[in-house]
């Protein structure tokens, strides 16, 4: 909520909702007063490779300060099967898998 309020500063709807919650809920007011901000930007994604199958990767979204551009980064969790799968993808990526016509 705090991240949305900061991103949409001056938005009457957001300001109104926060104001209503502050006056209606002492618990919300207490939490709001702590000024903690958490924006979920990472999660696990599954990518299906035509030769290898499902590869489970960590996915993290990086935003510019203005939040008008983002970079999505996929990484293999250390020690996971995805590490070897991505290595294999690198090898398969340079192979010609087409059948010879000779």
C-alpha positions as CSV (number, residue, x, y, z in Angstrom):
1,X,0.0,0.0,0.0
2,X,2.8,2.4,0.9
3,X,4.6,1.7,-2.4
4,X,1.4,2.4,-4.3
5,X,0.8,5.6,-2.4
6,X,4.3,6.8,-3.1
7,X,4.0,5.9,-6.8
8,X,0.6,7.6,-7.1
9,X,1.4,10.6,-4.9
10,X,-1.4,13.1,-5.0
11,X,-4.0,10.6,-6.3
12,X,-7.3,11.5,-4.6
13,X,-8.5,7.8,-4.6
14,X,-5.3,6.5,-2.9
15,X,-5.1,9.4,-0.5
16,X,-8.8,8.9,0.4
17,X,-8.4,5.2,1.0
18,X,-5.3,5.7,3.2
19,X,-7.1,8.4,5.1
20,X,-10.2,6.2,5.6
21,X,-8.0,3.3,6.8
22,X,-6.0,5.5,9.2
23,X,-9.2,6.7,10.8
24,X,-11.0,3.4,10.9
25,X,-8.2,1.1,12.0
26,X,-5.8,1.6,14.9
27,X,-3.8,-1.4,13.7
28,X,-3.5,0.0,10.2
29,X,-2.4,3.4,11.7
30,X,0.2,1.6,13.7
31,X,1.6,-0.3,10.8
32,X,1.4,2.7,8.5
33,X,3.4,4.7,11.1
34,X,6.3,2.2,10.8
35,X,7.0,3.4,7.2
36,X,7.9,-0.1,6.0
37,X,7.8,-0.6,2.3
38,X,7.8,-4.0,0.6
39,X,7.3,-4.5,-3.1
40,X,7.3,-8.1,-4.3
41,X,9.6,-8.2,-7.3
42,X,10.9,-11.7,-7.3
43,X,9.3,-15.1,-7.8
44,X,9.8,-18.5,-9.3
45,X,9.0,-19.1,-13.0
46,X,8.8,-22.2,-15.2
47,X,10.2,-22.0,-18.7
48,X,9.5,-24.9,-21.1
49,X,12.4,-25.6,-23.4
50,X,11.5,-27.8,-26.5
51,X,14.4,-30.2,-25.9
52,X,15.0,-30.1,-22.2
53,X,11.5,-29.6,-20.8
54,X,10.6,-27.5,-17.8
55,X,13.3,-25.3,-16.2
56,X,12.5,-23.6,-12.9
57,X,14.1,-20.3,-12.6
58,X,14.2,-17.4,-10.1
59,X,12.7,-14.3,-11.6
60,X,13.5,-10.8,-10.4
61,X,12.1,-7.5,-11.7
62,X,14.4,-4.5,-11.4
63,X,12.8,-1.1,-11.8
64,X,14.3,2.4,-12.4
65,X,13.8,5.0,-9.8
66,X,11.1,6.5,-11.9
67,X,9.6,3.0,-12.4
68,X,9.1,3.7,-16.1
69,X,11.5,1.0,-17.2
70,X,12.1,-2.5,-15.9
71,X,14.6,-5.3,-16.4
72,X,13.5,-8.9,-15.9
73,X,16.4,-11.2,-14.7
74,X,16.1,-15.0,-14.7
75,X,18.7,-17.0,-12.7
76,X,19.0,-20.6,-11.7
77,X,18.9,-21.2,-8.0
78,X,22.3,-22.4,-6.8
79,X,22.6,-26.2,-6.7
80,X,19.3,-26.7,-8.4
81,X,18.8,-28.9,-11.5
82,X,18.2,-25.6,-13.4
83,X,21.9,-24.9,-13.3
84,X,22.8,-28.0,-15.3
85,X,19.7,-27.5,-17.6
86,X,20.9,-23.9,-18.5
87,X,24.4,-25.3,-19.2
88,X,22.8,-27.8,-21.5
89,X,20.7,-25.1,-23.2
90,X,24.0,-23.3,-23.9
91,X,25.4,-26.4,-25.6
92,X,22.2,-27.1,-27.5
93,X,22.0,-23.5,-28.7
94,X,25.2,-24.0,-30.8
95,X,24.2,-27.4,-32.3
96,X,22.5,-27.9,-35.6
97,X,19.8,-30.4,-34.8
98,X,18.5,-30.6,-38.4
99,X,18.8,-33.9,-40.3
100,X,21.4,-34.1,-43.0
101,X,19.8,-34.2,-46.5
102,X,22.7,-36.2,-48.0
